[in-house]
Amino acid sequence: MAQYDSNLDNHSVEAQTQNSVDRLHNAVSQALSHPAEHLIEQAEQSRTHAEHAIQQAKDSLGDDSVEVAEDMLGEEVQRLEQAKKTLRS
């Protein structure tokens, strides 16, 4: 039974990590669609949260478990930078 419970915990950590990256994606999409300072700030907060979630998942599950989330995070960081450039121009 302990193995089963541990497996559920792993899935929960992975799901939470994926959810945080998904929320970042949504925040960045919003900032790109409607460039505004407050939306950029929200996306930055989501970025910080996603980075923290990924680090926690790495600490508890290992590097391999978050590889996809890290790739997605990298893409969203690039999109966020594009939103910042759009706001400045």
C-alpha positions in Angstrom: 0.0 0.0 0.0 2.8 2.4 0.7 4.1 2.0 -2.8 0.7 2.9 -4.2 0.5 6.0 -2.0 4.0 7.1 -3.0 3.0 6.7 -6.6 0.0 8.9 -6.1 2.2 11.5 -4.5 4.5 11.5 -7.5 1.6 11.9 -9.9 0.3 14.8 -7.8 3.6 16.6 -7.9 3.8 16.1 -11.6 0.3 17.3 -12.1 0.9 20.4 -9.9 4.0 21.2 -11.9 2.2 20.8 -15.2 -0.7 22.9 -13.9 1.7 25.7 -13.0 3.2 25.7 -16.4 -0.2 25.6 -18.0 -1.2 28.7 -15.9 2.0 30.4 -17.1 1.0 29.6 -20.7 -2.4 31.2 -20.2 -1.0 34.3 -18.5 1.6 34.8 -21.3 -1.1 34.3 -23.9 -3.2 36.9 -22.2 -0.2 39.3 -22.1 0.5 38.8 -25.8 -3.1 39.3 -26.8 -3.6 42.4 -24.6 -0.2 44.0 -23.8 -0.6 45.8 -20.5 1.8 46.2 -17.6 -0.5 44.4 -15.1 -0.8 41.4 -17.4 3.0 41.2 -17.8 3.3 41.3 -14.0 0.8 38.5 -13.6 2.7 36.5 -16.2 6.0 37.1 -14.3 4.3 35.9 -11.1 3.2 32.8 -12.9 6.7 32.3 -14.2 8.1 32.5 -10.7 5.5 30.0 -9.5 6.2 27.6 -12.3 10.0 27.8 -11.7 9.4 27.0 -8.1 7.1 24.1 -8.8 9.6 22.7 -11.3 12.4 22.9 -8.7 10.3 21.2 -6.1 9.4 18.4 -8.5 13.1 18.0 -9.3 14.0 17.8 -5.6 11.4 15.1 -4.9 11.2 13.2 -8.2 14.5 13.8 -10.0 15.5 15.8 -13.1 13.9 13.4 -15.6 10.4 13.9 -14.2 10.3 17.6 -15.2 12.1 17.6 -18.5 8.9 18.3 -20.5 7.8 21.0 -18.0 11.2 22.6 -18.3 11.0 22.7 -22.1 7.6 24.3 -21.9 8.8 26.8 -19.3 11.6 27.8 -21.7 9.1 28.4 -24.5 6.9 30.5 -22.3 9.8 32.6 -21.1 10.6 33.4 -24.7 6.9 34.3 -25.3 6.9 36.5 -22.2 10.0 38.3 -23.5 8.1 38.9 -26.7 5.1 40.3 -24.8 7.5 42.7 -22.9 8.9 43.9 -26.2 5.5 44.5 -27.6 4.5 46.5 -24.6 7.6 48.7 -24.9 7.1 49.5 -28.5 
